[in-house]
Amino acid sequence: MANSFQEFLDEYTQIGCVGGEDWQWEAFTNNHTTPIDASCENAKKWLEIMFKCN
C-alpha cells in the first residue's frame, strides 16, 4: 500500500479516497509493482473522469 502511513494518506487522498478496501486501490499500484501511486496512468484517468467539467 505505502512505505509509511503518511505516504499512504498523501497518495490515497490525491486519488480521491477511492475506497476503504485494498482491492479498490490495486488499480493505482502499477500492476502491484509499487505502493499506491497517485501519478500512475490509472490515477490520471480516474481523476480526469471524476473531475471532468462539461
N, CA, C, O and CB atoms as a CASP TS submission, in Angstrom:
PFRMAT TS
TARGET T0000
AUTHOR 0000-0000-0000
METHOD Language model
MODEL 1
PARENT N/A
ATOM      1  N   MET     1       0.813  -1.194   0.000  1.00  0.00           N
ATOM      2  CA  MET     1       0.000   0.000   0.000  1.00  0.00           C
ATOM      3  C   MET     1       0.855   1.254   0.000  1.00  0.00           C
ATOM      4  O   MET     1       0.658   2.145  -0.826  1.00  0.00           O
ATOM      5  CB  MET     1      -0.924   0.000   1.189  1.00  0.00           C
ATOM      6  N   ALA     2       1.805   1.326   0.927  1.00  0.00           N
ATOM      7  CA  ALA     2       2.669   2.506   1.033  1.00  0.00           C
ATOM      8  C   ALA     2       3.858   2.166   1.915  1.00  0.00           C
ATOM      9  O   ALA     2       3.859   1.160   2.625  1.00  0.00           O
ATOM     10  CB  ALA     2       1.890   3.731   1.605  1.00  0.00           C
ATOM     11  N   ASN     3       4.864   3.018   1.855  1.00  0.00           N
ATOM     12  CA  ASN     3       6.051   2.808   2.682  1.00  0.00           C
ATOM     13  C   ASN     3       5.880   3.343   4.098  1.00  0.00           C
ATOM     14  O   ASN     3       6.649   2.988   4.991  1.00  0.00           O
ATOM     15  CB  ASN     3       7.249   3.461   2.036  1.00  0.00           C
ATOM     16  N   SER     4       4.884   4.190   4.309  1.00  0.00           N
ATOM     17  CA  SER     4       4.589   4.712   5.637  1.00  0.00           C
ATOM     18  C   SER     4       3.118   5.135   5.677  1.00  0.00           C
ATOM     19  O   SER     4       2.467   5.259   4.640  1.00  0.00           O
ATOM     20  CB  SER     4       5.532   5.912   5.994  1.00  0.00           C
ATOM     21  N   PHE     5       2.620   5.349   6.863  1.00  0.00           N
ATOM     22  CA  PHE     5       1.230   5.782   6.995  1.00  0.00           C
ATOM     23  C   PHE     5       1.040   7.161   6.374  1.00  0.00           C
ATOM     24  O   PHE     5       0.020   7.420   5.735  1.00  0.00           O
ATOM     25  CB  PHE     5       0.806   5.799   8.475  1.00  0.00           C
ATOM     26  N   GLN     6       2.002   8.035   6.556  1.00  0.00           N
ATOM     27  CA  GLN     6       1.923   9.385   5.972  1.00  0.00           C
ATOM     28  C   GLN     6       1.889   9.309   4.449  1.00  0.00           C
ATOM     29  O   GLN     6       1.099  10.005   3.811  1.00  0.00           O
ATOM     30  CB  GLN     6       3.120  10.251   6.434  1.00  0.00           C
ATOM     31  N   GLU     7       2.738   8.472   3.864  1.00  0.00           N
ATOM     32  CA  GLU     7       2.740   8.302   2.408  1.00  0.00           C
ATOM     33  C   GLU     7       1.405   7.755   1.928  1.00  0.00           C
ATOM     34  O   GLU     7       0.870   8.200   0.913  1.00  0.00           O
ATOM     35  CB  GLU     7       3.880   7.368   1.973  1.00  0.00           C
ATOM     36  N   PHE     8       0.873   6.787   2.664  1.00  0.00           N
ATOM     37  CA  PHE     8      -0.436   6.236   2.317  1.00  0.00           C
ATOM     38  C   PHE     8      -1.480   7.339   2.279  1.00  0.00           C
ATOM     39  O   PHE     8      -2.227   7.453   1.307  1.00  0.00           O
ATOM     40  CB  PHE     8      -0.849   5.145   3.316  1.00  0.00           C
ATOM     41  N   LEU     9      -1.540   8.146   3.320  1.00  0.00           N
ATOM     42  CA  LEU     9      -2.534   9.218   3.363  1.00  0.00           C
ATOM     43  C   LEU     9      -2.341  10.214   2.229  1.00  0.00           C
ATOM     44  O   LEU     9      -3.313  10.656   1.617  1.00  0.00           O
ATOM     45  CB  LEU     9      -2.470   9.942   4.699  1.00  0.00           C
ATOM     46  N   ASP    10      -1.106  10.565   1.950  1.00  0.00           N
ATOM     47  CA  ASP    10      -0.817  11.507   0.869  1.00  0.00           C
ATOM     48  C   ASP    10      -1.293  10.973  -0.484  1.00  0.00           C
ATOM     49  O   ASP    10      -1.999  11.665  -1.218  1.00  0.00           O
ATOM     50  CB  ASP    10       0.682  11.804   0.815  1.00  0.00           C
ATOM     51  N   GLU    11      -0.906   9.757  -0.804  1.00  0.00           N
ATOM     52  CA  GLU    11      -1.262   9.172  -2.100  1.00  0.00           C
ATOM     53  C   GLU    11      -2.759   8.871  -2.186  1.00  0.00           C
ATOM     54  O   GLU    11      -3.389   9.113  -3.216  1.00  0.00           O
ATOM     55  CB  GLU    11      -0.458   7.889  -2.342  1.00  0.00           C
ATOM     56  N   TYR    12      -3.315   8.350  -1.112  1.00  0.00           N
ATOM     57  CA  TYR    12      -4.736   7.980  -1.072  1.00  0.00           C
ATOM     58  C   TYR    12      -5.627   9.203  -1.257  1.00  0.00           C
ATOM     59  O   TYR    12      -6.616   9.141  -1.986  1.00  0.00           O
ATOM     60  CB  TYR    12      -5.074   7.282   0.254  1.00  0.00           C
ATOM     61  N   THR    13      -5.293  10.294  -0.617  1.00  0.00           N
ATOM     62  CA  THR    13      -6.124  11.497  -0.769  1.00  0.00           C
ATOM     63  C   THR    13      -5.955  12.119  -2.148  1.00  0.00           C
ATOM     64  O   THR    13      -6.890  12.724  -2.673  1.00  0.00           O
ATOM     65  CB  THR    13      -5.775  12.527   0.309  1.00  0.00           C
ATOM     66  N   GLN    14      -4.777  11.977  -2.736  1.00  0.00           N
ATOM     67  CA  GLN    14      -4.569  12.522  -4.079  1.00  0.00           C
ATOM     68  C   GLN    14      -5.400  11.802  -5.136  1.00  0.00           C
ATOM     69  O   GLN    14      -5.714  12.386  -6.174  1.00  0.00           O
ATOM     70  CB  GLN    14      -3.104  12.442  -4.448  1.00  0.00           C
ATOM     71  N   ILE    15      -5.758  10.551  -4.889  1.00  0.00           N
ATOM     72  CA  ILE    15      -6.607   9.836  -5.844  1.00  0.00           C
ATOM     73  C   ILE    15      -8.072   9.876  -5.422  1.00  0.00           C
ATOM     74  O   ILE    15      -8.891   9.122  -5.949  1.00  0.00           O
ATOM     75  CB  ILE    15      -6.142   8.384  -5.985  1.00  0.00           C
ATOM     76  N   GLY    16      -8.400  10.736  -4.491  1.00  0.00           N
ATOM     77  CA  GLY    16      -9.791  10.956  -4.135  1.00  0.00           C
ATOM     78  C   GLY    16     -10.380   9.980  -3.145  1.00  0.00           C
ATOM     79  O   GLY    16     -11.595   9.785  -3.124  1.00  0.00           O
ATOM     80  N   CYS    17      -9.551   9.362  -2.323  1.00  0.00           N
ATOM     81  CA  CYS    17     -10.042   8.407  -1.299  1.00  0.00           C
ATOM     82  C   CYS    17     -10.955   7.367  -1.950  1.00  0.00           C
ATOM     83  O   CYS    17     -12.133   7.260  -1.607  1.00  0.00           O
ATOM     84  CB  CYS    17     -10.812   9.159  -0.154  1.00  0.00           C
ATOM     85  N   VAL    18     -10.404   6.608  -2.884  1.00  0.00           N
ATOM     86  CA  VAL    18     -11.190   5.727  -3.753  1.00  0.00           C
ATOM     87  C   VAL    18     -11.990   4.647  -3.049  1.00  0.00           C
ATOM     88  O   VAL    18     -12.949   4.144  -3.634  1.00  0.00           O
ATOM     89  CB  VAL    18     -10.296   5.083  -4.712  1.00  0.00           C
ATOM     90  N   GLY    19     -11.658   4.273  -1.858  1.00  0.00           N
ATOM     91  CA  GLY    19     -12.416   3.243  -1.158  1.00  0.00           C
ATOM     92  C   GLY    19     -11.659   2.749   0.050  1.00  0.00           C
ATOM     93  O   GLY    19     -10.474   3.038   0.216  1.00  0.00           O
ATOM     94  N   GLY    20     -12.333   2.016   0.879  1.00  0.00           N
ATOM     95  CA  GLY    20     -11.758   1.565   2.134  1.00  0.00           C
ATOM     96  C   GLY    20     -11.143   0.181   2.105  1.00  0.00           C
ATOM     97  O   GLY    20     -10.620  -0.280   3.120  1.00  0.00           O
ATOM     98  N   GLU    21     -11.194  -0.496   0.962  1.00  0.00           N
ATOM     99  CA  GLU    21     -10.659  -1.851   0.876  1.00  0.00           C
ATOM    100  C   GLU    21      -9.517  -1.908  -0.125  1.00  0.00           C
ATOM    101  O   GLU    21      -9.490  -1.154  -1.098  1.00  0.00           O
ATOM    102  CB  GLU    21     -11.760  -2.844   0.485  1.00  0.00           C
ATOM    103  N   ASP    22      -8.578  -2.806   0.122  1.00  0.00           N
ATOM    104  CA  ASP    22      -7.377  -2.857  -0.720  1.00  0.00           C
ATOM    105  C   ASP    22      -7.658  -3.134  -2.185  1.00  0.00           C
ATOM    106  O   ASP    22      -6.933  -2.627  -3.041  1.00  0.00           O
ATOM    107  CB  ASP    22      -6.449  -3.899  -0.204  1.00  0.00           C
ATOM    108  N   TRP    23      -8.667  -3.908  -2.511  1.00  0.00           N
ATOM    109  CA  TRP    23      -8.955  -4.202  -3.915  1.00  0.00           C
ATOM    110  C   TRP    23      -9.338  -2.938  -4.676  1.00  0.00           C
ATOM    111  O   TRP    23      -9.211  -2.892  -5.899  1.00  0.00           O
ATOM    112  CB  TRP    23     -10.076  -5.238  -4.024  1.00  0.00           C
ATOM    113  N   GLN    24      -9.800  -1.921  -3.974  1.00  0.00           N
ATOM    114  CA  GLN    24     -10.168  -0.666  -4.622  1.00  0.00           C
ATOM    115  C   GLN    24      -8.937   0.187  -4.935  1.00  0.00           C
ATOM    116  O   GLN    24      -9.017   1.098  -5.760  1.00  0.00           O
ATOM    117  CB  GLN    24     -11.136   0.119  -3.739  1.00  0.00           C
ATOM    118  N   TRP    25      -7.825  -0.087  -4.303  1.00  0.00           N
ATOM    119  CA  TRP    25      -6.587   0.668  -4.524  1.00  0.00           C
ATOM    120  C   TRP    25      -5.686   0.002  -5.547  1.00  0.00           C
ATOM    121  O   TRP    25      -4.800   0.649  -6.106  1.00  0.00           O
ATOM    122  CB  TRP    25      -5.835   0.836  -3.219  1.00  0.00           C
ATOM    123  N   GLU    26      -5.900  -1.291  -5.802  1.00  0.00           N
ATOM    124  CA  GLU    26      -4.987  -2.064  -6.644  1.00  0.00           C
ATOM    125  C   GLU    26      -4.784  -1.458  -8.029  1.00  0.00           C
ATOM    126  O   GLU    26      -3.702  -1.590  -8.602  1.00  0.00           O
ATOM    127  CB  GLU    26      -5.499  -3.468  -6.787  1.00  0.00           C
ATOM    128  N   ALA    27      -5.784  -0.809  -8.568  1.00  0.00           N
ATOM    129  CA  ALA    27      -5.660  -0.207  -9.894  1.00  0.00           C
ATOM    130  C   ALA    27      -4.629   0.918  -9.925  1.00  0.00           C
ATOM    131  O   ALA    27      -4.204   1.351 -10.996  1.00  0.00           O
ATOM    132  CB  ALA    27      -7.005   0.321 -10.352  1.00  0.00           C
ATOM    133  N   PHE    28      -4.235   1.381  -8.758  1.00  0.00           N
ATOM    134  CA  PHE    28      -3.307   2.504  -8.665  1.00  0.00           C
ATOM    135  C   PHE    28      -1.923   2.088  -8.167  1.00  0.00           C
ATOM    136  O   PHE    28      -1.174   2.913  -7.645  1.00  0.00           O
ATOM    137  CB  PHE    28      -3.877   3.561  -7.750  1.00  0.00           C
ATOM    138  N   THR    29      -1.586   0.803  -8.330  1.00  0.00           N
ATOM    139  CA  THR    29      -0.301   0.292  -7.848  1.00  0.00           C
ATOM    140  C   THR    29       0.612  -0.191  -8.981  1.00  0.00           C
ATOM    141  O   THR    29       1.524  -0.983  -8.744  1.00  0.00           O
ATOM    142  CB  THR    29      -0.537  -0.842  -6.873  1.00  0.00           C
ATOM    143  N   ASN    30       0.372   0.279 -10.205  1.00  0.00           N
ATOM    144  CA  ASN    30       1.204  -0.117 -11.341  1.00  0.00           C
ATOM    145  C   ASN    30       1.346  -1.637 -11.427  1.00  0.00           C
ATOM    146  O   ASN    30       2.451  -2.180 -11.424  1.00  0.00           O
ATOM    147  CB  ASN    30       2.587   0.531 -11.234  1.00  0.00           C
ATOM    148  N   ASN    31       0.193  -2.304 -11.505  1.00  0.00           N
ATOM    149  CA  ASN    31       0.161  -3.775 -11.573  1.00  0.00           C
ATOM    150  C   ASN    31       0.883  -4.439 -10.404  1.00  0.00           C
ATOM    151  O   ASN    31       1.632  -5.398 -10.591  1.00  0.00           O
ATOM    152  CB  ASN    31       0.781  -4.243 -12.875  1.00  0.00           C
ATOM    153  N   HIS    32       0.658  -3.935  -9.229  1.00  0.00           N
ATOM    154  CA  HIS    32       1.206  -4.493  -7.988  1.00  0.00           C
ATOM    155  C   HIS    32       2.726  -4.374  -7.893  1.00  0.00           C
ATOM    156  O   HIS    32       3.351  -5.127  -7.146  1.00  0.00           O
ATOM    157  CB  HIS    32       0.812  -5.943  -7.867  1.00  0.00           C
ATOM    158  N   THR    33       3.330  -3.450  -8.629  1.00  0.00           N
ATOM    159  CA  THR    33       4.785  -3.295  -8.577  1.00  0.00           C
ATOM    160  C   THR    33       5.217  -2.141  -7.685  1.00  0.00           C
ATOM    161  O   THR    33       6.397  -2.028  -7.352  1.00  0.00           O
ATOM    162  CB  THR    33       5.332  -3.088  -9.969  1.00  0.00           C
ATOM    163  N   THR    34       4.281  -1.285  -7.294  1.00  0.00           N
ATOM    164  CA  THR    34       4.597  -0.144  -6.436  1.00  0.00           C
ATOM    165  C   THR    34       3.503   0.028  -5.391  1.00  0.00           C
ATOM    166  O   THR    34       2.425  -0.553  -5.519  1.00  0.00           O
ATOM    167  CB  THR    34       4.759   1.151  -7.272  1.00  0.00           C
ATOM    168  N   PRO    35       3.769   0.814  -4.368  1.00  0.00           N
ATOM    169  CA  PRO    35       2.677   1.216  -3.485  1.00  0.00           C
ATOM    170  C   PRO    35       1.694   2.090  -4.275  1.00  0.00           C
ATOM    171  O   PRO    35       1.904   2.328  -5.465  1.00  0.00           O
ATOM    172  CB  PRO    35       3.224   1.981  -2.229  1.00  0.00           C
ATOM    173  N   ILE    36       0.650   2.559  -3.644  1.00  0.00           N
ATOM    174  CA  ILE    36      -0.300   3.452  -4.306  1.00  0.00           C
ATOM    175  C   ILE    36       0.477   4.609  -4.922  1.00  0.00           C
ATOM    176  O   ILE    36       1.311   5.239  -4.271  1.00  0.00           O
ATOM    177  CB  ILE    36      -1.385   3.975  -3.305  1.00  0.00           C
ATOM    178  N   ASP    37       0.183   4.871  -6.191  1.00  0.00           N
ATOM    179  CA  ASP    37       0.908   5.890  -6.938  1.00  0.00           C
ATOM    180  C   ASP    37      -0.102   6.847  -7.574  1.00  0.00           C
ATOM    181  O   ASP    37      -0.730   6.516  -8.579  1.00  0.00           O
ATOM    182  CB  ASP    37       1.827   5.244  -8.023  1.00  0.00           C
ATOM    183  N   ALA    38      -0.251   8.019  -6.989  1.00  0.00           N
ATOM    184  CA  ALA    38      -1.229   8.991  -7.466  1.00  0.00           C
ATOM    185  C   ALA    38      -0.850   9.594  -8.810  1.00  0.00           C
ATOM    186  O   ALA    38      -1.635  10.345  -9.390  1.00  0.00           O
ATOM    187  CB  ALA    38      -1.395  10.087  -6.452  1.00  0.00           C
ATOM    188  N   SER    39       0.340   9.280  -9.318  1.00  0.00           N
ATOM    189  CA  SER    39       0.745   9.814 -10.618  1.00  0.00           C
ATOM    190  C   SER    39       0.739   8.746 -11.717  1.00  0.00           C
ATOM    191  O   SER    39       1.162   9.015 -12.841  1.00  0.00           O
ATOM    192  CB  SER    39       2.129  10.430 -10.513  1.00  0.00           C
ATOM    193  N   CYS    40       0.265   7.543 -11.401  1.00  0.00           N
ATOM    194  CA  CYS    40       0.227   6.479 -12.407  1.00  0.00           C
ATOM    195  C   CYS    40      -0.855   6.780 -13.449  1.00  0.00           C
ATOM    196  O   CYS    40      -1.716   7.633 -13.236  1.00  0.00           O
ATOM    197  CB  CYS    40      -0.032   5.101 -11.739  1.00  0.00           C
ATOM    198  N   GLU    41      -0.798   6.076 -14.565  1.00  0.00           N
ATOM    199  CA  GLU    41      -1.755   6.309 -15.651  1.00  0.00           C
ATOM    200  C   GLU    41      -3.201   6.092 -15.206  1.00  0.00           C
ATOM    201  O   GLU    41      -4.081   6.870 -15.578  1.00  0.00           O
ATOM    202  CB  GLU    41      -1.440   5.396 -16.825  1.00  0.00           C
ATOM    203  N   ASN    42      -3.458   5.054 -14.422  1.00  0.00           N
ATOM    204  CA  ASN    42      -4.820   4.810 -13.948  1.00  0.00           C
ATOM    205  C   ASN    42      -5.313   5.946 -13.060  1.00  0.00           C
ATOM    206  O   ASN    42      -6.487   6.314 -13.119  1.00  0.00           O
ATOM    207  CB  ASN    42      -4.887   3.489 -13.187  1.00  0.00           C
ATOM    208  N   ALA    43      -4.434   6.500 -12.243  1.00  0.00           N
ATOM    209  CA  ALA    43      -4.827   7.621 -11.380  1.00  0.00           C
ATOM    210  C   ALA    43      -5.159   8.842 -12.226  1.00  0.00           C
ATOM    211  O   ALA    43      -6.130   9.546 -11.949  1.00  0.00           O
ATOM    212  CB  ALA    43      -3.705   7.959 -10.369  1.00  0.00           C
ATOM    213  N   LYS    44      -4.361   9.096 -13.252  1.00  0.00           N
ATOM    214  CA  LYS    44      -4.632  10.236 -14.130  1.00  0.00           C
ATOM    215  C   LYS    44      -5.979  10.076 -14.817  1.00  0.00           C
ATOM    216  O   LYS    44      -6.760  11.025 -14.893  1.00  0.00           O
ATOM    217  CB  LYS    44      -3.519  10.389 -15.178  1.00  0.00           C
ATOM    218  N   LYS    45      -6.252   8.874 -15.319  1.00  0.00           N
ATOM    219  CA  LYS    45      -7.534   8.621 -15.979  1.00  0.00           C
ATOM    220  C   LYS    45      -8.691   8.757 -14.989  1.00  0.00           C
ATOM    221  O   LYS    45      -9.716   9.361 -15.303  1.00  0.00           O
ATOM    222  CB  LYS    45      -7.543   7.220 -16.617  1.00  0.00           C
ATOM    223  N   TRP    46      -8.522   8.199 -13.805  1.00  0.00           N
ATOM    224  CA  TRP    46      -9.546   8.243 -12.769  1.00  0.00           C
ATOM    225  C   TRP    46      -9.887   9.689 -12.400  1.00  0.00           C
ATOM    226  O   TRP    46     -11.058  10.064 -12.337  1.00  0.00           O
ATOM    227  CB  TRP    46      -9.079   7.472 -11.526  1.00  0.00           C
ATOM    228  N   LEU    47      -8.865  10.482 -12.162  1.00  0.00           N
ATOM    229  CA  LEU    47      -9.085  11.875 -11.769  1.00  0.00           C
ATOM    230  C   LEU    47      -9.688  12.687 -12.906  1.00  0.00           C
ATOM    231  O   LEU    47     -10.491  13.589 -12.670  1.00  0.00           O
ATOM    232  CB  LEU    47      -7.774  12.511 -11.315  1.00  0.00           C
ATOM    233  N   GLU    48      -9.307  12.373 -14.129  1.00  0.00           N
ATOM    234  CA  GLU    48      -9.893  13.060 -15.276  1.00  0.00           C
ATOM    235  C   GLU    48     -11.397  12.792 -15.353  1.00  0.00           C
ATOM    236  O   GLU    48     -12.193  13.699 -15.594  1.00  0.00           O
ATOM    237  CB  GLU    48      -9.202  12.617 -16.579  1.00  0.00           C
ATOM    238  N   ILE    49     -11.764  11.543 -15.146  1.00  0.00           N
ATOM    239  CA  ILE    49     -13.192  11.177 -15.177  1.00  0.00           C
ATOM    240  C   ILE    49     -13.937  11.812 -14.005  1.00  0.00           C
ATOM    241  O   ILE    49     -15.020  12.370 -14.182  1.00  0.00           O
ATOM    242  CB  ILE    49     -13.361   9.636 -15.141  1.00  0.00           C
ATOM    243  N   MET    50     -13.359  11.728 -12.817  1.00  0.00           N
ATOM    244  CA  MET    50     -14.043  12.233 -11.617  1.00  0.00           C
ATOM    245  C   MET    50     -14.214  13.748 -11.614  1.00  0.00           C
ATOM    246  O   MET    50     -15.199  14.262 -11.083  1.00  0.00           O
ATOM    247  CB  MET    50     -13.280  11.821 -10.384  1.00  0.00           C
ATOM    248  N   PHE    51     -13.270  14.455 -12.198  1.00  0.00           N
ATOM    249  CA  PHE    51     -13.311  15.913 -12.132  1.00  0.00           C
ATOM    250  C   PHE    51     -13.530  16.558 -13.488  1.00  0.00           C
ATOM    251  O   PHE    51     -13.189  17.722 -13.700  1.00  0.00           O
ATOM    252  CB  PHE    51     -12.040  16.433 -11.532  1.00  0.00           C
ATOM    253  N   LYS    52     -14.104  15.789 -14.401  1.00  0.00           N
ATOM    254  CA  LYS    52     -14.372  16.309 -15.735  1.00  0.00           C
ATOM    255  C   LYS    52     -15.456  17.371 -15.660  1.00  0.00           C
ATOM    256  O   LYS    52     -16.527  17.151 -15.094  1.00  0.00           O
ATOM    257  CB  LYS    52     -14.786  15.177 -16.695  1.00  0.00           C
ATOM    258  N   CYS    53     -15.168  18.493 -16.224  1.00  0.00           N
ATOM    259  CA  CYS    53     -16.146  19.588 -16.258  1.00  0.00           C
ATOM    260  C   CYS    53     -16.746  19.665 -17.647  1.00  0.00           C
ATOM    261  O   CYS    53     -16.028  19.653 -18.648  1.00  0.00           O
ATOM    262  CB  CYS    53     -15.492  20.948 -15.865  1.00  0.00           C
ATOM    263  N   ASN    54     -18.036  19.742 -17.701  1.00  0.00           N
ATOM    264  CA  ASN    54     -18.710  19.849 -19.000  1.00  0.00           C
ATOM    265  C   ASN    54     -18.985  21.278 -19.338  1.00  0.00           C
ATOM    266  O   ASN    54     -19.548  21.565 -20.395  1.00  0.00           O
ATOM    267  CB  ASN    54     -20.005  19.061 -19.011  1.00  0.00           C
TER
END
